[in-house]
Amino acid sequence: MNKLVLCLFFLSVSLHAQQSEDKNIDTLFVNKKLQFNHKQLIIPTVFIGYGLISLESGQLKSFNSDLSQEVSEHIDEKLSIDDFSQYVPMASLYGLSALGVKGKNNMKDKTIILATSYLLMGLTVNAFKQTASVKRPDETSLNSFPSGHTATAFMGAEILYQEYKEASVWYGIAGYIIAAGTGTFRMYNNRHWLSDVVAGAGIGIISAKAGYWLYPITSKWFTKKKSTTNTKTAFVPFYDGKNTGFGLIKIF
């Protein structure tokens, strides 16, 4: 269990660094939308990179096996809490709004950002699962890499953090704790390797950020275009040198 504790400690420190970095770039929010900055890629890139390297690294594969075996030795019974906890950070976005806690964006904008992020996350996870073909620790299938449950949880946690960090940073921290717990239970239940969970966390975080980056584009799909001109009609007398009468014209 010492290896597991060490891994979780590393993950917590990395996420803390990510949150501290986000505080330093709050000025990048314009009209409540997160603007792209290359520094935001560091943590998720490291996480995803670790997962990709583990696909070929014999040393990391061995570490995955040793950790999985050590965890399995201490399992009394499996707990399916991770099937539900993955959605808790996302649900909290609407729960806090219902309780009157003001977020960075209104309900419509949050939903657009969340939907975009979820779509990107789902496509990325499934693409990796189909191409990597990694066997699960319990040997039930070949779609272990990366962890979709973990990606879903961390995506929700990142959006929760971005939306409510100005109200209280603890909302985001709570979301990340739940996300980390989801990843831990995926290993506890012998469904994923450590590298699956770490990569899933990276995919979830970067998908959430991409949801904000793409908002100026995706928001237009759900916004009705308003006419920039108001037209009126009127009867106007005219004389063309020969004829006199009234004409119907449009006034812009």
N, C-alpha and C positions, 0 to 999 in steps of 0.2 A: 504493500500500500504506500510505501514511501515514494515510489516513482510516480504514483498517481497524484499524491499531494504536491510533489515538485512540479508536475506538469500543470496542475490547476493554479499553482502559485504563479508560474510563468505567464499563464493566460490572463490572470487577474492583473498582473503588473503591466502587461501589454495593453490591456483595455484601459487601464488607468492613464497610461501615456496617451492613448488615443483621445480620451476625454479631455485631458489637459491641453492637447494640441487643438481640439475643437474650440476650447475656450479662447485660445489665442487668435483664432481666425473668425471670431464672431462678426468682425467688421465686414466679412465677405457676404453677409446676409443683406440682400437688396430686395426691398419689397417682400420680405419674409421668405425668400427663396435662397437656398444654399448654392453659391456659385462654385464652379470647379476650381480646385487648387491641387497641384500635384502632391502636396504634403499629405493630403487625405488618402492617398493611395498606399502610403508606406505600410501601415499595419495590415490591411487586408491582403496586400501583395505578398508580404512575408508569410502570412498564414497559408494562403493558397500555394505559394512557392514551396513551403514545407511539405504540403500534401502531395504536390506533383513530384518532388524529389523522392519522396518515400515510395513512389510507384516503382522506382528502379534501384533505389539504394538498399543494398543488402543489410547494412547496419541499421537503418531506420525500420526495415521490415522486421528485423530481429527484435528491435526495441518494442515494436507494436505487439509482437507475439508474447514477449516476456511480460509486458504490462497486462495484456489480455488474460494471460494465464494466472498472473498474480491476483487480478481482480476476481476471476472466476472461482478461485479457491476460497474467497470470502463471501460468495453469494449463497444465501440461504433460499431465497425465492425471488423470482423476477417481479418487477414492479412496472406497470404500464403507465406510470404517471407522465412519462415523456410524450406519450401520444396526445396528452392534453396541454401540458406545460408549454409546448412549442407555440401555441396560439395565445398564451396569456399576454405577452407584450403587445400584440396587435389588438387584442380585446381591450386592453387598458387604455388605448388611445381614445376609444369611444366611451369607456367607463368614466374616465376623468372628465371628458366633455360633459357627460350627463350629470356629473357632480358639480359642474360649474367652474372647473379649473380651466383657466384660459391658456390655450396653447399658442404656438407661433402662427398657425394657419386655422382657417375656419373648417367646418366639417367637410364641405365639398372639396376643398383643396387637399386636405389630409387624405381623403378617400382616393383622389386622383393619384397622389404621390404613392400611397400604399399599394394601389392596384398596379401601377407601373413597376414598382419595386418587386412586387410579388411575381409579376409576369417574367421580369428579367431573371429573378432568382430561380424560378421554376425551370425556365428554358436552359439556364446554365447548368443547374444540377443534373437535369435529365440528359443533357448532352455529354457531360462527364461520365455519368453512370453507363451510358450506352457504349462509349468508346474505351473507358478504362477497364471495365469488366473485372473488377476486383471481388474476390470471394469474401463473403461475410465471415466473421469469426465463428458463427454457429453453422456455417457451411450450407445455408438454406438457399442462397442465390448468388449471382455474380454482379450485383449492383451496389456494392458496399460503398464505393467512393464516388462522391463525397456524401456526408450525412445531410439528407434533406430536412430532417427534423431540426438539426442544429442550425442550418442555414435559415430556416423559417423563423426560429426563435431569435437569432441575432439580427436578422433583418428588422423584425418588430422592435427589438430593443434599441437599435440605432435610431429608428424613426421616433420612438418614444423619447429618447434622449434629446434629439434635435428639436422636437416639438415642445417639450416641457422643461428643458434645462433652465430657462429663464424664470420659470415659476419655482422650481426646486430641482437641483441636480440629483436629488435622491430618487426621483422618479426614474431617471435613466439608469442610475446605479442598480435599482431594484430590478429593472428590466434585464440588465446584463447578468445579474446574479441568477435570475430564472433561466436565462439563455445558457449560461455556463452549467447550471444544474441539468438542463435538458441534455446537453452534450455528455455530461457525466453519466446520466442514466442510460444513454444509448450504449455506452461502453459497459456499464454495469449489467445491462440486459444482454450482453454478448452479441449486439447487433452491429457494432461498428468498432473499427480500430481507432486509435488516437489520431492518426493522420487524417482519417475521414472527418472526424469532429473538428479538428483545427482548420482544415480546408473549408468545411461547411460554414464555420464562423466567418472566415474571410469573405466567402461568396455572399453571405447574408449582409455583412457590413457594406461591402462595395455596391451591392444591389440597392440598398436603401439610399446611399448617397447618389447613385445614378438616378433614382426616382426624383430627387430634388433637382439634379442637373438638367433633366429632361422636361421638367415641369413647364417651362415656357412654351414647349412644343406640344406636349400632351394636353395641356389645359385648353388649347384652341379646339381640340376635338370635341370638347364638352361645352363650349361657349358659343352661343348664338351670335352671329355677326349682326350688329346693329347698323341700320342705314345711317350714313353720315350726312344725308341731306333730307330735308323735309320739303315736299312739293305740294303746291296748291294750284288750283285752277281759277281763272277769272275771265270774265268777258271784258274785252277792251275795244273801244271804238277805234276805227282806222279810216284813213283816207289815202289812197294811192295815186292821186292826181286825176283819176277818172271816176272811181267808185268810192262810196262811203258805206260803212256798215260796222258790224261787231265781229270780233274774232275770239275764239277760245284759246288761251295760252296757259302754259305752266309756269309758275313762279317758283324758283329754286331758292 
